[in-house]
Amino acid sequence: MKRKPRAAKGDPLCRSVVFERDAFRCKRCGRPGTDWCHVFSRGIKALRHNPQNSFCGCRKCHAWFDSRRKMGRQWWESVIGQEEM
């Protein structure tokens, strides 16, 4: 049985900040957001709670992002470049 990663104390707050920033919509397709998606692994503690390392996504786009990491990161860089940097 695969273990579910333990949530960090700051996860609920960061998740809510990201969902509010993204208006509770998937950043990629605009559908209602269900997942807190990380660009770089949430296992990297320095990036886990950085809002620029995460976005609100639907399950379908989260799966797309996770299965196409290089393409997904290029997409995210284009989003960050337009909105946050």
C-alpha positions as semicolon CSV with decimal commas, in nm:
position;residue;x (nm);y (nm);z (nm)
1;M;0,000;0,000;0,000
2;K;0,137;0,340;-0,101
3;R;0,167;0,586;0,187
4;K;0,009;0,927;0,147
5;P;0,257;1,211;0,213
6;R;0,206;1,380;0,547
7;A;0,078;1,735;0,517
8;A;0,297;2,013;0,652
9;K;0,148;2,259;0,899
10;G;0,151;2,542;0,645
11;D;-0,021;2,343;0,368
12;P;-0,383;2,454;0,434
13;L;-0,285;2,823;0,442
14;C;-0,069;2,810;0,130
15;R;-0,329;2,606;-0,055
16;S;-0,597;2,864;0,025
17;V;-0,370;3,152;-0,082
18;V;-0,302;2,982;-0,418
19;F;-0,669;2,892;-0,474
20;E;-0,779;3,249;-0,397
21;R;-0,507;3,394;-0,621
22;D;-0,624;3,168;-0,905
23;A;-0,994;3,242;-0,837
24;F;-1,060;2,873;-0,758
25;R;-1,019;2,791;-1,130
26;C;-0,770;2,565;-1,302
27;K;-0,487;2,789;-1,418
28;R;-0,445;2,586;-1,738
29;C;-0,800;2,525;-1,864
30;G;-1,030;2,740;-1,648
31;R;-1,243;2,457;-1,506
32;P;-1,315;2,453;-1,132
33;G;-0,993;2,387;-0,942
34;T;-0,963;2,075;-0,726
35;D;-0,588;2,022;-0,683
36;W;-0,301;2,218;-0,532
37;C;-0,035;2,153;-0,796
38;H;0,339;2,201;-0,744
39;V;0,578;2,292;-1,025
40;F;0,880;2,156;-0,838
41;S;0,830;1,875;-0,589
42;R;0,671;1,972;-0,261
43;G;0,944;1,759;-0,107
44;I;1,179;2,052;-0,166
45;K;1,108;2,226;0,164
46;A;1,231;2,568;0,049
47;L;0,970;2,569;-0,233
48;R;0,679;2,381;-0,076
49;H;0,498;2,693;0,047
50;N;0,613;2,936;-0,222
51;P;0,300;3,041;-0,414
52;Q;0,508;3,091;-0,730
53;N;0,583;2,717;-0,719
54;S;0,219;2,614;-0,722
55;F;-0,112;2,669;-0,894
56;C;-0,475;2,569;-0,873
57;G;-0,552;2,290;-1,117
58;C;-0,821;2,044;-1,212
59;R;-0,740;1,673;-1,186
60;K;-0,700;1,638;-1,563
61;C;-0,451;1,924;-1,595
62;H;-0,266;1,812;-1,280
63;A;-0,220;1,469;-1,440
64;W;-0,108;1,636;-1,766
65;F;0,144;1,848;-1,577
66;D;0,283;1,554;-1,377
67;S;0,322;1,335;-1,686
68;R;0,493;1,605;-1,895
69;R;0,723;1,778;-1,645
70;K;0,946;1,959;-1,895
71;M;0,655;2,083;-2,104
72;G;0,460;2,164;-1,788
73;R;0,741;2,375;-1,647
74;Q;0,773;2,563;-1,976
75;W;0,399;2,633;-1,962
76;W;0,431;2,752;-1,600
77;E;0,725;2,980;-1,684
78;S;0,510;3,145;-1,951
79;V;0,229;3,196;-1,696
80;I;0,466;3,334;-1,429
81;G;0,634;3,557;-1,686
82;Q;0,300;3,712;-1,780
83;E;0,157;3,756;-1,431
84;E;0,406;3,748;-1,147
85;M;0,751;3,856;-1,256
